[in-house]
Amino acid sequence: MPLMATINPGDEVIIPAPYWVSYPEMVALAGGEPVPVVCNRGTGFKLQPEALEKAITAKTNGSSCVRHRTRPARPIRAAN
């Protein structure tokens, strides 16, 4: 798992939400602390720079941000 090679114990890892159910557990297994950042319908479920900036702390690992290439829950195709 690539996360294990890049995360040190206690590192914070940003996870754009909605996310796949196992992402926080993957981060925790690698010794990190998951930090969910909400991405909503109004932004097309895209991570916004302002939200990302707010989530970054001194403990954030600069090389680790779990990102989703697919939308497992298909939030965009929710009831319109």
C-alpha positions in Angstrom: 0.0 0.0 0.0 1.6 3.3 -1.1 0.3 5.1 2.0 2.5 3.0 4.3 5.6 4.2 2.4 4.7 7.9 2.7 3.0 8.3 6.1 4.8 8.5 9.4 3.0 7.8 12.7 0.8 10.8 13.7 0.8 12.4 10.2 -2.5 13.9 9.2 -3.8 12.8 5.8 -6.4 14.8 4.0 -9.3 12.8 2.6 -11.8 14.6 0.3 -15.4 13.6 1.3 -17.5 11.9 0.2 -14.9 9.1 0.1 -14.8 5.3 -0.1 -15.6 3.7 3.2 -12.1 2.2 3.7 -10.0 5.4 3.2 -9.9 6.5 6.8 -9.1 2.9 7.9 -6.3 2.7 5.3 -4.7 5.9 6.7 -5.1 4.7 10.3 -3.5 1.3 9.4 -0.5 3.2 8.0 -0.3 5.1 11.3 -1.8 8.4 10.1 -4.7 10.5 11.3 -7.5 10.9 8.7 -8.7 14.5 8.1 -11.9 14.5 6.1 -12.6 17.6 4.0 -16.2 17.9 2.8 -16.8 18.4 -0.9 -20.4 19.2 -1.7 -22.7 19.3 -4.6 -22.4 23.1 -5.0 -18.8 22.6 -5.9 -19.3 19.6 -8.1 -17.8 17.4 -5.3 -14.4 18.9 -6.1 -11.9 19.7 -3.3 -11.8 23.5 -3.0 -8.4 25.3 -2.4 -9.9 27.2 0.6 -11.2 24.0 2.3 -7.8 22.3 1.7 -5.9 25.3 3.1 -8.1 25.2 6.3 -7.4 21.5 6.7 -3.6 21.8 6.5 -1.7 21.9 9.8 1.9 21.4 11.0 1.1 17.7 11.2 -0.2 17.4 7.7 2.0 15.2 5.6 2.6 17.2 2.4 2.9 14.1 0.2 -0.3 12.4 1.3 -3.8 13.3 0.2 -6.1 10.4 -0.4 -8.0 11.3 -3.6 -10.7 9.6 -5.3 -10.5 9.1 -9.0 -14.0 7.6 -9.2 -17.0 8.4 -7.1 -17.9 5.1 -5.5 -21.2 6.3 -4.1 -22.0 8.3 -7.3 -23.1 11.5 -5.4 -23.5 13.5 -8.6 -26.1 11.0 -9.8 -28.2 11.4 -6.6 -31.9 12.2 -7.0 -32.1 15.5 -8.8 
